[in-house]
Amino acid sequence: MKYLEYWSKNDTNTKTVTRFTILHRMLNTVY
């Protein structure tokens, strides 16, 4: 999970974080 924290701190990977956040929300909705 450390790489997720790295992405959160890296502005160049904002889009990746956004995708992960959306997927995370979807999973929360399913479960």
ZAMARGU-4260 file (C-alpha; in steps of 0.2 Angstrom, whole numbers, plus 5000, padded with zeros to 4 digits):
<rodrens>
0) 5000/5000/5000 | 5015/5011/5001 | 5015/5015/4982 | 4997/5022/4985 | 5004/5034/4997
5) 5018/5039/4985 | 5005/5042/4971 | 4995/5053/4983 | 5011/5064/4986 | 5015/5064/4967
10) 5006/5077/4957 | 5010/5069/4941 | 5000/5054/4946 | 4984/5063/4951 | 4975/5054/4937
15) 4980/5037/4943 | 4975/5041/4961 | 4958/5047/4954 | 4955/5031/4945 | 4960/5021/4961
20) 4948/5032/4971 | 4933/5029/4959 | 4937/5010/4959 | 4938/5010/4978 | 4921/5019/4979
25) 4913/5007/4967 | 4919/4992/4978 | 4912/5000/4993 | 4896/5002/4985 | 4896/4984/4979
30) 4900/4977/4997
</rodrens>
